[in-house]
Amino acid sequence: MIIYPKTSDSLQGFDVLKPYVEYSHGTEIQMLKWEKLEYLDEIIDKMISEVPTIEEITVHPPLTEEYNFEVLSYKNFDEEINRIKLLIELSEKYSIRVNLLYHTRWDYNCWMSSGGVNRMTQLVELIENTNIKILVENIYSMVDKEDSTVLKLARKIDSENFKVCLDICHLHCQANVFKLGFDEFLSNYLNKDDCEKYVYQIHFASTLKNDGYVEKATHGRKHDTMESFEEDYKILRDYGMENRIIVPEISEDDYSIRVDQIAEIKMLKRMC
């Protein structure tokens, strides 16, 4: 297991996460404003000045639907091509691996009928033989009840440069949306072979009160008991994903001190 702490484009709380970044040699950056990608060079430069041993960074888009792949790529596909080229330049400049994460709310049929798969394939072809990966994340929605769209996309594109970021909290949200028992939902939504082959990174956090989508405060929280933590960690074991990059994507009351994320990291480290 590799644990990558999560920070933001302002590096809020990076000072307290620094020891964990030093230990794992990687991090994920939450972009609060997509425009700040223009300053990603400065952000990475500052990170590396603090932790020279950083080897890998995942870039996470802002959390609104206007930054889903289907919106970005159809609004201005050339901009996505330029974004990929920028990340290639930064990867080469700093000799690090860089991952660009995309959200999507389309189901697989929409991806196929709209030409979305072809657009994504064009981006993936740009990053062949580079240290760049595109990750696509499962987002809870009303359309994806079984046979995960993001895993089907990874199966279709089938490239080492295109992988899945599996969000554990979103799995719970999805089951709750459809009022399904979690084990029943999971058995229809995931399969072990695809998880082992295509999942590159995990977003790990708790979903409180069998909710996660109605009351915002229940989404992406620190596990409040070891029992609930172990139940979610069991998903990784059952589907062959223990040895993936794990990002504790924790909502905080105070992001400057990252108390809850550090608590989650310590629980994860017990499993190593």
C-alpha positions in Angstrom: 0.0 0.0 0.0 1.2 3.5 -0.9 -0.5 6.4 0.9 -0.5 9.8 -0.9 -1.8 12.7 1.2 -4.1 15.2 -0.4 -3.5 18.9 -0.5 -4.9 21.8 -2.6 -3.6 24.3 -5.2 -3.0 26.8 -2.4 -1.0 24.1 -0.5 -3.2 24.6 2.5 -2.1 22.3 5.2 0.9 21.0 3.2 3.3 21.8 6.1 1.5 19.3 8.4 1.2 16.7 5.6 4.9 17.1 4.7 6.2 14.1 6.7 3.7 11.8 5.0 4.5 13.1 1.6 8.2 12.5 2.4 7.5 9.0 3.4 5.4 8.1 0.3 7.0 10.3 -2.3 3.7 11.4 -3.7 0.6 13.6 -3.3 -2.7 14.6 -4.9 -3.5 18.3 -5.6 -7.1 19.4 -5.4 -7.5 22.2 -7.9 -10.0 24.6 -6.4 -9.7 26.8 -9.5 -8.9 25.2 -12.8 -7.3 28.5 -13.9 -4.5 27.8 -11.4 -3.2 25.1 -13.8 -1.4 28.0 -15.4 0.6 28.2 -12.2 1.0 24.4 -11.7 4.7 24.9 -12.5 5.0 27.2 -9.5 3.0 24.9 -7.3 5.1 21.9 -8.1 8.3 23.9 -7.8 7.3 24.9 -4.2 6.3 21.3 -3.4 9.6 20.0 -4.6 11.6 22.7 -2.7 9.8 21.4 0.4 10.0 17.7 -0.4 12.7 17.0 -3.1 11.9 13.3 -3.1 8.4 13.7 -4.7 8.1 11.2 -7.5 4.4 11.4 -8.4 1.5 14.0 -8.4 -2.1 13.5 -9.2 -4.0 16.6 -10.4 -7.6 16.6 -9.3 -10.1 19.0 -11.1 -12.5 21.3 -9.2 -15.6 19.7 -7.8 -18.4 21.0 -10.0 -20.0 19.4 -13.0 -18.6 22.0 -15.5 -15.2 20.2 -15.0 -16.5 16.7 -15.9 -14.7 15.3 -19.0 -17.8 15.4 -21.2 -18.2 19.2 -20.5 -14.5 20.1 -20.8 -13.9 18.0 -24.0 -16.9 19.2 -25.9 -16.6 22.8 -24.8 -13.0 23.1 -26.1 -11.2 19.9 -26.9 -8.1 21.8 -28.0 -7.8 23.1 -24.5 -7.7 19.5 -23.2 -5.0 18.7 -25.6 -3.0 21.7 -24.4 -3.6 20.7 -20.8 -2.1 17.3 -21.6 0.9 18.9 -23.3 1.5 21.1 -20.3 1.6 18.1 -18.0 4.0 16.3 -20.3 6.3 19.3 -20.1 6.1 19.5 -16.3 6.7 15.7 -16.0 9.8 16.0 -18.1 11.0 19.2 -16.4 10.8 17.7 -12.9 11.3 14.0 -13.7 8.1 13.0 -12.0 5.0 11.0 -12.8 1.9 13.1 -13.3 -1.7 11.9 -13.3 -4.6 13.9 -14.6 -8.0 12.9 -13.1 -11.3 13.3 -14.8 -14.8 13.0 -13.4 -17.7 11.9 -15.6 -21.5 11.5 -15.1 -22.1 9.9 -18.4 -22.9 6.2 -18.6 -21.1 3.9 -20.9 -23.7 4.2 -23.7 -23.4 8.0 -23.7 -19.6 7.6 -24.0 -19.9 5.4 -27.0 -22.7 7.1 -28.8 -21.3 10.6 -28.3 -17.8 9.9 -29.5 -16.5 10.5 -26.0 -14.4 7.3 -26.1 -12.8 8.5 -29.3 -11.9 11.9 -27.7 -10.4 10.2 -24.7 -8.5 7.8 -26.9 -6.9 10.8 -28.7 -5.7 12.1 -25.4 -4.4 8.7 -24.3 -2.4 8.4 -27.6 -0.7 11.8 -26.8 0.7 10.4 -23.5 2.0 7.0 -24.8 5.7 6.6 -23.8 5.4 9.4 -21.2 5.2 9.5 -17.4 1.6 10.7 -17.6 -1.6 8.8 -16.8 -5.2 9.8 -17.2 -7.4 8.6 -14.4 -11.2 8.5 -14.6 -13.1 8.4 -11.3 -16.4 6.8 -10.5 -19.0 9.4 -9.5 -22.2 8.6 -7.8 -25.2 9.3 -10.1 -28.6 8.1 -11.1 -27.5 6.2 -14.2 -24.8 3.8 -13.2 -26.5 1.0 -11.2 -24.3 -1.9 -12.2 -21.2 -2.8 -14.2 -19.1 0.4 -13.5 -18.8 2.7 -16.4 -15.3 3.8 -15.6 -14.1 0.1 -15.5 -15.8 -0.5 -18.8 -14.0 2.5 -20.3 -10.7 1.3 -19.0 -11.4 -2.2 -20.5 -12.4 -0.6 -23.9 -9.4 1.8 -24.1 -7.0 -0.8 -22.5 -3.9 1.3 -22.1 -1.3 1.5 -19.4 -1.7 5.3 -19.6 -5.5 5.2 -18.9 -6.6 3.9 -15.5 -9.3 4.2 -12.9 -9.4 6.1 -9.6 -11.9 4.2 -7.5 -13.7 6.3 -4.8 -14.9 4.1 -1.9 -17.2 6.9 -0.6 -18.9 7.1 -4.0 -19.6 3.4 -4.0 -21.5 3.8 -0.7 -23.3 6.9 -2.1 -24.3 5.0 -5.2 -25.8 2.1 -3.2 -27.6 4.6 -1.0 -29.1 6.4 -4.1 -30.5 3.2 -5.4 -31.5 2.0 -1.9 -29.6 -1.2 -2.4 -27.7 -3.3 0.2 -24.1 -2.4 -0.1 -22.8 -5.9 -0.7 -25.5 -6.5 -3.3 -24.6 -3.3 -5.1 -20.9 -4.0 -5.0 -21.2 -7.5 -6.4 -23.0 -6.1 -9.5 -20.9 -2.9 -9.9 -17.3 -4.3 -9.6 -15.5 -7.4 -10.7 -12.2 -8.5 -9.3 -10.4 -9.0 -12.6 -11.1 -5.5 -13.8 -10.2 -4.0 -10.4 -6.9 -5.8 -10.4 -6.1 -4.7 -14.0 -7.4 -1.2 -14.2 -7.6 0.5 -10.8 -4.5 2.6 -10.2 -5.6 4.7 -7.3 -8.1 4.7 -4.5 -9.9 7.6 -2.9 -10.5 6.4 0.7 -13.0 8.0 3.1 -16.1 7.2 5.1 -19.8 7.8 4.2 -21.8 8.6 7.3 -25.4 7.9 8.2 -26.0 5.7 5.1 -26.1 9.0 3.2 -23.2 10.8 1.5 -25.2 12.7 -1.1 -28.2 14.5 0.7 -26.4 15.9 3.7 -23.0 17.3 2.6 -21.4 16.7 6.0 -21.8 13.0 5.6 -19.7 12.8 2.5 -16.0 11.9 2.5 -15.4 12.0 6.2 -12.9 10.3 8.5 -13.9 6.8 9.6 -15.2 7.4 13.1 -14.7 3.8 14.2 -12.1 1.1 13.4 -15.0 -1.2 12.6 -16.3 1.0 9.7 -12.7 1.5 8.6 -12.1 -2.2 8.4 -15.3 -2.8 6.5 -14.2 -0.3 3.8 -10.7 -1.6 3.7 -12.1 -5.1 3.2 -13.3 -3.9 -0.2 -9.7 -3.4 -1.2 -8.8 -6.9 -0.1 -11.9 -8.6 -1.7 -11.3 -7.0 -5.1 -7.4 -7.2 -5.2 -6.7 -3.6 -4.6 -4.6 -3.5 -1.4 -1.4 -2.6 -3.2 -2.7 0.5 -4.9 -2.0 4.2 -4.3 -4.5 5.3 -1.6 -5.5 8.9 -1.2 -7.4 9.7 2.0 -9.8 12.2 0.5 -11.2 13.6 3.7 -13.5 16.6 4.2 -12.2 18.7 7.1 -13.5 21.3 9.4 -10.1 23.0 9.3 -8.0 22.3 6.2 -5.0 24.2 7.5 -4.2 21.5 10.1 -5.7 18.4 8.3 -6.5 16.7 11.6 -8.9 14.2 10.2 -6.8 13.3 7.2 -3.8 12.6 9.4 -6.0 10.4 11.6 -7.1 8.5 8.5 -3.5 8.1 7.3 -2.6 6.7 10.7 -5.4 4.1 10.4 -4.2 3.2 6.9 -0.6 2.8 8.1 -1.8 0.2 10.6 -2.7 -2.0 7.7 0.8 -1.9 6.1 
